Amino acid sequence: MVEQLPRQRVRILLMIMVIVALAMVVQLIRVQFGPYAPVFASWVEAASDTEDEVEPTRGLIYDRDGDLLATNVPLYYLEVETYQLNPVSIKQIAGVLSRALILPYEDLYAQLKRDWKSQGQFRFRLTREITGGERWPITIDQMAADMLRSFLLDADAPDLSGLKTVPAPKREYPAGTLAGHVLGFVNQEGQGFFGVEGYYDDWLAGKPITIDRGYIPLEARFEPDPPAGVNLVLTIDLDIQQMVEEILAESIESSGAEEGEIIVMDPRNGEILALAIYPTLDPNHYEPWLEERGYETEDLESEEEELVINPAVGGQFEPGSTFKVITMASALDAGVVTPEDEFIDEGQIEVGGIRIRNWDGGAWGPQTMQGCMAHSLNVCLAYVASEKLGASFFYDYLDAFGIGSVTGVDVAGEVSGQLRTPRHPEWTEADLGTNAFGQGVSVTPIQLLAAVGAIANDGIMVQPHVVRAVVGSEGPYWPKPTVLGRPISRDAADELTAMLTESLQEETSLASVEGYDLAGKTGTAQIPAEHGYDPRWTIASFVGWGPLPEEEFIVLVRIDRPEISPWGSVVAAPIFRQVVERLVVMLEIPPNDVREDLVQSDESG
Amino acid sequence: MTGRTVLPLIAMLVVGGMYLAVNSRLAKTGQRVLILQDEIAELQRRNAELTATLASLTTPDLMWERALELGFHPASTEEVEYIIIENYIPPEIFVAPLPPSSGKNHRSGLSPAYTETLGDWLSRWLGLGSA
């Protein structure tokens, strides 16, 4: 009896072990050959192909004060595991999704009912039909994804067995249309186009890495993160941007114009504080914007260089009278004229075989150079360029001012404008006469701003830019302002600024702001047509800077095809004043008398 | 079946059982790690969503509208009074945060305590491997 007991115990123990072993074998067989075997097999297949490319998080974009301009938010794809579907869940998934997302029930039902298993597919992504019969994956936002997940966890909720939400990042621009043209946009594949998104695409996108993904719990580990894209801090001040965009939109509406731009820049360092373009662009919804302009989304990559998305850097125009600033600056710097030099305006001048007349067709009689600028006399400026400067000097100066070259502004899509110099086979002497007052030469708004900015900055031309800091894994990097050159001397810049300050006070009072000394020049440019110039429409512009003597801003206003008046002095000058009136408050620039008091108290203190 | 044959069998089964227990704990820990990784990713996504929502609720456009509704208007040059403040400290320049994966002490894997196999341990114990 004593010997029997251990033997019996051993038998019982062995039996228990056999039962446990049998249970394990049964479970193994069930996993290997049961109804979910293909699902497990697909997981194993996925896990065996462990190499996976991980896209890093795209860098964020902020304005100069830290307001978020571009970020990444999750959106979710809807995927279905076919082996988890059942007749009830097929109907209820189709029903819930059609009601929640306002999609046709029949389409969803047909996708769910399809025999995916026979095609060897155990997981598929739900799609919806878009225009032209094309199908795109259905995407939902966080709130909708949360709702579906709560249904999956709730026994009393509709049966959504088999439905999965798969996250993917989506670029979001919280400020909507504000600064949309500066930012550009990112397409569905995560590629940046235009603006900062296009220019800094490689930096923002980061570098994808290939990792061995650990799907099996035993191999679980913290996956290495790919080097994320850099974060950018822009020079844009979103409050100034909002103010400028608002003024621009109101002005376009009140003037009956088609398009327009206002750019505000600090001429001392080239920082662009605001760059407003009308019509605005909402980077969150760039496809309809492109379609409205006849561009195809598919053409973005192939024809990016041809598309003019941002007219501030990619839109060329004949600048008209604002260009006289460059001509006079060159003449003053070359020492061929002084502000007091006299010119007898007879109402026309012949240069290279063509007759050049004034904007009003009149003869203004004896005028100083100051008067020529104040009254914007084409004849006088053509005389200065042809008789005083000469072609060689004139075009050397234009080259020094960067006319005909890109400025290198860090916004994608910049073009160089068009300038025919004497080296060009089609150049004639007549070009010299017309170029002098801004005809026959094309510039971009940013190019004109950079060139005139040199006059506002004591003759030093600084590269315009919109990125203030680049923050990478090593910390922030603050690019220094890039000096593009010194086209004219400080004396010449001061002389011209004084001339334009006087003319603004006397002749362009619509642009002046009480309490501040400003300099500026109007422009009314004709629009080239197939044969000559468009008889009806003009481009009204104004470029001005201030406050003197320590210039802190330069503002360029361009209004295309205004209906109320063709003249820059009537349409663009008041817009300049509106902008500056608000700008001086936002930049905390006191009026002249207060600044003088501050300087005096500082000196006495 | 005698005690001499059963005892080693039981010993082997006990060792096997212990090994299975350790492995199952390891699998559970691994599964927990995977779940935590998913939770981290989910929280990061929600954080991004909330940050974007906050940013869209405080855009200058909306603040402008709200200010107008409250009866404010843009200050004109005549309405602004400038005063000298002794030892004025201007606001600090904004510096954007570092990108998310730029931590220097990046964790590239779990502690070997969780991943070391018996073979690894034996090799280490016998001084054969580099572990």
Contacts between the chains, C-beta under 8 A, distances in Angstrom:
chain1	res1	chain2	res2	distance
A	6	B	3	7.5
A	7	B	1	7.2
A	10	B	1	6.2
A	10	B	6	5.6
A	13	B	10	7.8
A	17	B	13	7.0
A	56	B	101	6.8
A	57	B	99	7.1
A	57	B	100	5.5
A	57	B	101	7.3
A	59	B	99	6.2
A	60	B	96	6.9
A	62	B	94	6.9
A	62	B	96	5.3
A	64	B	94	6.5
A	65	B	94	5.6
A	66	B	94	4.0
A	66	B	96	7.5
A	67	B	55	6.9
A	67	B	58	7.7
A	67	B	59	7.7
A	67	B	60	7.8
A	68	B	51	6.7
A	68	B	52	7.2
A	68	B	55	3.9
A	71	B	48	6.3
A	71	B	51	6.3
A	71	B	52	5.0
A	71	B	55	7.0
A	72	B	48	5.8
A	73	B	45	7.7
A	73	B	48	5.4
A	73	B	49	5.1
A	73	B	52	4.9
A	74	B	45	4.0
A	74	B	48	6.8
A	74	B	49	6.4
A	142	B	45	7.3
A	142	B	46	7.0
A	142	B	49	4.9
A	167	B	41	7.4
A	167	B	45	6.0
A	172	B	52	5.0
A	174	B	52	5.3
A	174	B	53	7.9
A	174	B	55	3.5
A	174	B	56	3.9
A	174	B	59	6.4
A	175	B	55	7.3
A	175	B	56	7.4
A	175	B	59	4.7
A	175	B	60	7.5
A	175	B	61	7.3
A	176	B	56	7.6
A	176	B	59	7.0
A	176	B	61	7.2
A	178	B	59	6.3
A	178	B	60	6.7
A	178	B	61	6.2
A	206	B	99	7.5
A	214	B	30	8.0
A	214	B	34	7.7
A	216	B	30	7.4
A	217	B	26	7.9
A	217	B	27	4.7
A	217	B	28	7.5
A	217	B	29	7.8
A	217	B	30	3.2
A	217	B	31	4.2
A	217	B	33	7.6
A	217	B	34	6.2
A	218	B	23	7.6
A	218	B	26	6.1
A	218	B	27	5.6
A	218	B	30	5.4
A	219	B	30	7.0
A	220	B	29	7.7
A	220	B	30	3.6
A	220	B	31	7.2
A	220	B	33	4.1
A	220	B	34	5.1
A	220	B	37	7.9
A	220	B	110	7.2
A	221	B	33	7.3
A	221	B	108	7.8
A	221	B	109	4.6
A	221	B	110	5.1
A	221	B	115	7.6
A	222	B	33	7.7
A	222	B	37	7.4
A	222	B	107	4.7
A	222	B	108	6.9
A	222	B	109	6.5
A	222	B	110	7.1
A	223	B	37	7.4
A	224	B	106	6.8
A	224	B	108	5.8
A	225	B	100	7.3
A	225	B	101	3.4
A	225	B	106	7.2
A	226	B	101	6.8
A	227	B	99	7.9
A	227	B	101	6.5
A	227	B	102	7.8
A	228	B	99	3.7
A	228	B	100	5.3
A	228	B	101	4.6
A	228	B	102	6.7
A	229	B	99	6.5
A	230	B	99	6.3
A	231	B	96	4.1
A	231	B	97	6.7
A	231	B	98	7.6
A	231	B	99	5.9
A	232	B	96	7.3
A	233	B	94	6.3
A	233	B	95	7.4
A	233	B	96	5.0
A	238	B	59	7.7
A	238	B	60	5.3
A	239	B	60	5.3
A	241	B	60	7.4
A	242	B	59	7.9
A	242	B	60	3.6
A	242	B	61	6.0
A	242	B	64	6.3
A	243	B	74	7.8
A	246	B	64	7.5
A	469	B	95	6.8
A	469	B	96	6.7
A	471	B	95	6.9
A	471	B	96	4.3
A	471	B	97	7.2
A	471	B	98	6.2
A	471	B	99	7.1
A	472	B	98	7.8
A	472	B	99	6.7
A	472	B	102	7.3
A	473	B	98	6.4
A	473	B	99	6.0
A	473	B	101	7.5
A	473	B	102	3.3
A	474	B	102	7.8
A	475	B	98	7.0
A	476	B	95	5.3
A	476	B	96	7.1
A	513	B	77	7.2
A	514	B	77	7.1
A	515	B	77	5.9
A	516	B	77	7.9
A	581	B	76	6.8
A	581	B	77	6.3
A	582	B	74	6.0
A	584	B	77	6.1
A	585	B	74	7.4
A	585	B	75	5.2
A	585	B	76	7.3
A	585	B	77	6.2
A	585	B	80	5.7
A	588	B	82	7.8
A	590	B	80	7.9
A	590	B	82	4.4
A	591	B	77	6.3
A	594	B	82	5.0
A	598	B	82	7.5
A	598	B	84	6.8
A	601	B	84	6.8
